[in-house]
């Protein structure tokens, strides 16, 4: 079940915290592994931490929310089930 933004942000500080792949994945209702694959490929807003080969990725919920909204309202084709009437 996705987490509400209010459960992940601390508005009293005025700054939005970075969250782990686990928390970001729960918010988007996808597995952390899938989220990390998208981050490494540059297909989702993410921030790599660390200087070595292996990075720790962090996310901002507001950016993920904006990214998801832009994906929902993109000019992509509707799913096959909506393009054809199945009988």
C-alpha positions in Angstrom: 0.0 0.0 0.0 1.5 3.4 -1.0 2.5 5.8 1.8 1.0 9.3 1.8 3.5 12.1 1.2 2.7 13.5 4.6 4.0 10.3 6.2 7.4 10.6 4.5 8.0 14.4 4.8 8.7 16.5 7.9 7.1 19.9 7.0 8.2 21.4 10.3 11.8 21.5 9.0 10.9 23.2 5.8 13.1 20.9 3.7 12.0 17.7 2.1 14.1 14.8 3.2 15.7 12.3 0.8 14.2 8.8 1.2 15.6 5.3 0.6 14.6 3.1 -2.3 12.4 1.1 0.0 10.3 4.1 1.1 10.2 5.5 -2.4 9.1 2.1 -3.7 6.4 1.8 -1.1 5.1 5.3 -2.2 5.0 4.3 -5.9 3.9 0.7 -5.0 6.8 -0.9 -6.9 9.7 -3.0 -5.8 12.8 -1.2 -4.7 14.9 -3.3 -7.2 12.7 -2.0 -10.1 13.1 1.6 -8.8 16.9 1.3 -8.5 17.0 -0.1 -12.1 15.1 3.0 -13.3 17.4 5.3 -11.3 20.6 3.7 -12.7 19.2 4.1 -16.2 18.3 7.7 -15.6 14.6 7.2 -16.2 13.4 8.4 -12.8 14.5 11.4 -10.7 17.1 10.1 -8.2 20.3 11.1 -6.4 23.3 8.8 -6.2 25.4 9.1 -3.1 28.9 7.9 -2.9 32.1 8.1 -4.9 32.7 4.4 -5.6 31.3 2.0 -8.2 28.3 1.1 -5.9 26.1 4.0 -5.2 23.4 4.5 -2.6 20.4 6.0 -4.3 18.0 8.5 -2.6 14.8 10.0 -3.8 12.5 12.9 -3.2 8.9 12.0 -2.9 7.7 15.2 -4.5 9.8 14.6 -7.6 8.6 11.1 -7.9 5.1 12.3 -7.6 5.6 14.9 -10.3 7.3 12.2 -12.5 4.4 9.8 -12.0 1.8 12.5 -12.8 3.7 13.4 -16.0 3.7 9.7 -17.0 0.0 9.4 -16.4 -0.8 12.3 -18.6 1.7 11.6 -21.4 0.8 11.1 -25.0 1.5 7.4 -24.9 -0.9 4.9 -26.5 -3.6 3.4 -24.3 -3.2 -0.2 -23.3 -4.2 -2.8 -25.8 -7.3 -3.7 -23.7 -8.6 -0.2 -24.2 -7.7 -0.1 -28.0 -9.7 -3.2 -28.9 -13.0 -4.4 -27.6 -12.6 -8.0 -26.4 -15.5 -10.3 -26.8 
